[in-house]
Amino acid sequence: MANTASARKAARQSEKRRQHNASLRTELRSAIKRVRKAIDAGDKAAARGVLSASTKVLDSIADKKIIHKNKASRHKSRLSAAIKAMA
């Protein structure tokens, strides 16, 4: 356990930050899963709409440095490629 008052405060802050970041990562994964589900359903128009909403989530989380911007770009690219490959 932290010994000084400043160390205790830092521990409280880091725990709060960890929980906030964890909720954002969960939101990110859910957004990706929503797109994948739409792709699996086979509805290209719906998948495009869900991808648009998910792109905003990916960019927002990358801006907050929860994930790297290149990782967000990679997810967006792969999801859009999967939609493009739909029959």
C-alpha positions in Angstrom: 0.0 0.0 0.0 1.1 3.6 -0.6 2.9 5.3 2.3 2.6 9.0 1.6 -0.5 11.1 1.0 0.5 11.9 -2.5 1.1 8.2 -3.3 -2.4 7.3 -1.9 -3.9 10.0 -4.1 -2.0 8.7 -7.1 -3.3 5.2 -6.4 -6.9 6.5 -6.2 -6.5 8.4 -9.4 -4.9 5.6 -11.3 -7.7 3.2 -10.2 -10.4 5.6 -11.4 -8.5 6.1 -14.7 -8.1 2.3 -15.1 -11.9 1.8 -14.6 -12.7 4.5 -17.1 -10.3 3.2 -19.7 -11.7 -0.3 -19.2 -15.2 0.9 -19.9 -14.0 2.7 -23.1 -12.2 -0.5 -24.3 -15.4 -2.4 -23.7 -17.3 0.1 -25.8 -14.7 -0.3 -28.5 -15.0 -4.1 -28.6 -18.8 -3.9 -28.6 -18.7 -1.5 -31.6 -16.5 -3.9 -33.5 -18.8 -6.8 -32.6 -21.9 -4.9 -33.8 -20.3 -4.5 -37.2 -19.2 -8.1 -37.4 -22.8 -9.2 -36.4 -24.2 -7.0 -39.2 -21.8 -8.5 -41.7 -22.7 -12.0 -40.6 -26.4 -11.2 -41.0 -25.7 -10.4 -44.7 -27.3 -7.0 -44.8 -24.8 -4.8 -46.6 -26.7 -1.5 -46.1 -27.2 -2.1 -42.4 -23.5 -3.1 -42.0 -22.5 0.2 -43.7 -24.6 2.1 -41.2 -23.2 0.3 -38.2 -19.7 0.8 -39.5 -20.3 4.5 -39.8 -21.3 4.7 -36.1 -18.5 2.4 -35.0 -15.9 4.5 -36.9 -16.8 7.4 -34.7 -16.3 5.3 -31.6 -13.0 4.0 -32.9 -11.7 7.5 -33.7 -12.9 8.8 -30.3 -11.1 6.1 -28.4 -7.9 6.6 -30.5 -8.0 10.3 -29.8 -8.1 9.6 -26.1 -5.1 7.3 -26.5 -6.8 4.3 -25.2 -5.7 2.5 -28.3 -3.1 3.6 -30.9 -4.4 5.5 -33.9 -2.9 2.9 -36.3 -4.8 0.1 -34.5 -8.1 2.1 -34.9 -7.3 2.5 -38.6 -6.5 -1.2 -39.0 -9.8 -2.2 -37.5 -11.7 0.3 -39.7 -9.9 -0.9 -42.8 -10.5 -4.6 -42.1 -14.2 -4.0 -41.3 -14.8 -1.9 -44.4 -13.0 -4.6 -46.5 -15.2 -7.3 -45.0 -18.3 -5.2 -46.0 -16.9 -4.6 -49.5 -16.4 -8.3 -49.9 -20.0 -9.1 -49.1 -22.0 -10.5 -52.0 
